[in-house]
């Protein structure tokens, strides 16, 4: 079962599993952990409204740390494996994988939104994002691609 503590020793394995390098993974981890804490203050792991007890992590939890949870969901998204195979990789049943995927996708989207890293969902959002990022061009500057004049041949 992949646990995050064994992965950073092998940068290539983390990139192969998640698509991220160690620095990017570790930079995003506090935002993911905060989104997880915020979610679990009000909601249970099963998606029900929390009525009293605070969330605790059990010793036999399949995903005990925020790093393990982030590794789990990023691996699920990158590898696009069926839940039964993902369960074998993380030593869980398919139904447990389904529960964790549903939960962690919401938390991942919240963490990405808090960092303004969500992808554009519509063409209008993409156009607005690209327009905001493109620097104003100098009209006197030469074109990016040079055109050759036709020759007489």
C-alpha positions in Angstrom: 0.0 0.0 0.0 1.6 3.3 -1.0 2.0 5.6 1.9 3.3 9.1 1.3 6.3 8.7 3.7 7.9 6.2 1.3 7.2 8.2 -1.9 9.3 11.4 -1.5 12.5 9.3 -1.6 11.7 8.6 -5.2 10.8 11.7 -7.1 10.1 9.7 -10.3 7.5 7.5 -8.6 5.6 10.5 -7.2 5.6 12.2 -10.6 4.4 8.9 -12.2 1.6 8.4 -9.7 0.4 12.0 -9.4 1.9 14.1 -12.1 3.4 16.4 -9.5 7.0 16.8 -8.3 7.7 16.7 -4.5 8.0 20.5 -4.1 4.6 21.2 -5.8 3.0 18.4 -3.8 4.3 19.6 -0.5 3.4 23.3 -1.4 -0.2 22.3 -2.1 -0.5 19.9 0.9 -1.3 22.6 3.6 -4.1 24.0 1.5 -5.5 20.5 1.0 -5.2 19.7 4.7 -7.0 23.0 5.6 -9.8 22.3 3.2 -10.1 18.8 4.8 -10.2 20.2 8.3 -12.9 22.8 7.3 -15.0 20.1 5.7 -14.7 17.7 8.6 -15.7 20.3 11.2 -19.2 20.4 9.7 -19.6 17.1 7.9 -18.8 13.4 8.5 -16.8 11.2 6.2 -20.0 9.8 4.9 -21.4 13.2 3.9 -23.8 13.7 6.8 -24.0 16.8 8.9 -21.8 16.5 11.9 -23.9 16.8 15.1 -21.4 16.8 17.9 -18.3 14.8 17.9 -15.2 16.2 16.3 -13.5 14.3 13.5 -10.7 11.9 14.6 -8.4 9.7 12.6 -8.5 6.1 13.6 -5.2 4.1 13.9 -6.4 1.6 11.3 -7.6 4.2 8.9 -6.6 3.4 5.3 -5.6 7.0 4.7 -4.3 8.3 8.1 -2.6 11.5 7.0 -3.5 14.4 4.7 -0.5 13.5 2.6 -1.8 10.0 2.1 -5.3 11.4 1.2 -3.8 13.8 -1.4 -1.7 11.0 -2.8 -4.8 8.8 -3.0 -7.0 11.3 -4.9 -4.2 12.6 -7.2 -3.3 9.0 -8.1 -6.9 8.2 -8.8 -7.3 11.2 -11.1 -4.0 10.7 -12.9 -4.1 6.9 -13.4 -7.8 6.7 -14.2 -7.9 3.2 -12.9 -11.1 1.4 -12.0 -12.0 1.6 -8.3 -11.4 -2.1 -7.8 -7.8 -1.7 -9.0 -7.3 1.5 -7.0 -8.5 -0.4 -3.9 -5.9 -3.1 -4.5 -3.2 -0.4 -4.7 -4.3 1.3 -1.5 -5.5 -1.9 0.3 -9.2 -1.0 0.4 -12.5 -2.4 -0.8 -14.1 -0.9 -3.9 -16.9 0.5 -1.8 -14.4 2.2 0.5 -12.5 3.6 -2.5 -15.8 5.0 -3.8 -16.6 6.7 -0.5 -13.1 8.3 -0.3 -13.1 9.4 -3.9 -16.4 11.2 -3.5 -15.2 12.9 -0.3 -11.7 13.8 -1.5 -12.8 15.2 -4.9 -15.0 17.8 -3.1 -12.1 18.7 -0.8 -9.6 18.9 -3.7 -11.9 21.2 -5.6 -12.3 23.4 -2.5 -8.5 23.5 -2.0 -7.9 24.3 -5.7 -10.5 27.0 -5.6 -9.0 28.6 -2.5 -5.7 29.0 -4.5 -7.5 30.1 -7.7 -6.2 27.0 -9.5 -9.5 25.5 -10.7 -9.6 24.9 -14.4 -12.0 26.9 -16.5 -15.3 25.1 -16.9 -16.7 27.1 -19.8 -15.2 28.8 -22.9 -16.2 32.2 -21.5 -14.3 31.5 -18.3 -11.2 30.4 -20.3 -11.4 33.5 -22.5 -11.7 35.8 -19.5 -8.7 34.0 -17.8 -6.6 34.2 -21.0 -7.4 37.8 -21.5 -6.5 38.7 -17.9 -3.1 36.9 -18.3 -2.1 38.1 -21.7 0.1 41.2 -21.5 -0.9 44.1 -23.8 1.0 43.8 -27.1 3.0 46.6 -28.6 1.3 47.4 -32.0 4.7 48.4 -33.4 6.4 45.1 -32.3 7.1 42.6 -35.1 4.7 39.6 -35.4 5.5 36.5 -33.4 5.8 34.5 -36.6 7.8 36.0 -39.4 6.4 35.6 -42.9 8.6 35.2 -45.9 7.8 37.0 -49.1 7.0 34.8 -52.0 9.8 34.4 -54.5 9.5 34.3 -58.2 9.9 30.6 -58.6 
